[in-house]
Amino acid sequence: MPNYDIIVIGAGGVGSAAAYHLAKDGRRVLLLEQFRVGHKRGSSHGASRIIRYSHVEHEYASLAPDAFALWRTLEGESGAHLVLETGSLDFGPADLPALRGRVATMAELGYNAEVLDQAALAQRFPQFRFPADWVGFYQPNAGIVNADRAVATMAAQAVRHGAVLQEESQVRSVSVHGDGVVVEVDGPQGSQTIHAAQAVITAGPWAGRFFDQLGLTQQLTRPLKVTHQQVIFFDVATHALEMWSAERCPVYICLPMPHFYGFPIAEAPGRIKIGLELDGGGIDPDTHPRELLDSAVDELCGLVEKHMVGIIPKAVDGTACLYTHSPDEDFIIDHHPEHPQILFAGGFSGRGFKFTVLTGRLLADLAAAPGRYTSPLWRDLFRLGRFENAAPDYVSTLKL
């Protein structure tokens, strides 16, 4: 008899969500984390992530209501405050495809949003300096997810529902054993061989190693790529504190390149957090230094000085994180094509945290029906097999 019904490998946002939903479904779950829950070496740390309805792709936009509903359910069950609604503002030239696509998709789905011309932008959002030909796209149903609190809450809820959490446990291998799996682990109890009926791989920046081991990388047009990212904190001038408060300022995304995004005052008193999208070469998540890149800090300071009112354009703090990119920048969530008892989720390309609680629910649904795609949350966009007929050198442009 297997030791567990299912082993979840990686306790970041997606893994902790999967363990939470699986345990809530009554499955015997082991959640393995190579560091400690809440560590800062991957992609799920920090106190703020943008959650929004606006996407160009219908697949993501249509899932937004479910994501919000699942976050609210988790809040109700745990008593934790996880989502702060601030509204969201996307801005850029009126003819920019990324902006026009958002406007069209939101309208087609009947979501509440509005396009703001230059005069309306200046009146409603004096925090920003916009070029004369730019417009804004405002949506009230958007805001901030506290990532640190969300991961801790989902892991705690998984344990409350009966899951076993084992930290500081590095998975050396996952292999097929009959209709089940065998997972080799080095942890506090030494080397372990653990049997389960199923495994879910949610290893974030380390997912590529499992893809290689299980023959999944050859299904892609190129391997998963891990990139260095960073966010910077800036002080708000005293006279501008009110306009940058969460009550007056939405989360915001500048769509033209250089692409940056940011938050109102939320994580630290009198400070805002801004990130600049970096599209550098692939790095090794174990050996790559977590220091900030001075060139990117300087570029972001220049953008702050150019576009933001009342923000002192000098970095006062910052932190690094990692993105894991799929070849087309869309999520990969699927069963192993030959061994449906193995599921995996990866390649969230910097866009995935808002959906983690939903991705965990989807993985639990897929685990309940191995090899089938009957979940109402399933989208064919997530299928690994979508790369089968793609050109060998196919690489997508960055999706926002």
Number of C-alpha atoms within 10 A of each C-alpha: 7 14 15 18 20 28 27 26 28 28 32 31 31 31 30 33 31 35 39 29 24 27 24 19 14 12 18 21 28 25 25 27 25 19 17 14 24 21 16 18 17 19 22 28 23 19 16 24 22 26 26 25 26 30 21 20 15 18 15 20 19 19 17 22 14 15 23 21 13 17 21 16 12 20 17 11 11 15 10 14 16 21 22 16 18 24 23 27 27 21 23 22 19 17 12 14 14 19 25 16 17 21 20 16 19 22 13 10 11 9 18 13 20 15 19 18 15 15 11 13 22 14 9 12 17 16 19 15 16 19 11 10 11 17 24 25 23 23 22 17 19 23 25 25 22 22 25 21 18 30 25 18 23 27 27 19 22 25 20 14 20 19 25 19 20 19 17 16 24 19 21 13 14 21 16 18 12 10 11 19 21 21 19 17 21 15 18 12 10 8 14 15 13 16 23 23 21 24 28 24 24 28 26 27 26 19 22 21 16 19 20 13 13 17 12 17 17 13 15 20 19 16 18 24 20 25 22 24 22 21 23 23 23 22 21 23 15 10 9 14 18 15 18 25 20 19 13 16 21 26 25 23 22 20 19 15 9 12 15 19 18 21 27 25 26 18 15 12 11 20 24 20 21 23 22 21 20 15 12 11 9 15 16 13 20 10 7 13 12 16 12 18 12 9 9 18 19 14 12 24 19 14 16 21 15 13 14 16 18 19 23 16 20 17 16 11 13 16 16 21 22 23 26 28 25 23 22 20 20 22 23 22 25 27 23 18 15 9 18 19 25 26 23 23 23 26 28 23 24 20 21 23 24 25 24 26 28 25 25 24 24 24 29 25 22 23 25 16 14 18 18 13 18 13 15 9 18 19 16 13 15 17 16 21 15 14 17 12 8 12 9 11 9 13 14 11 9 12 15 18
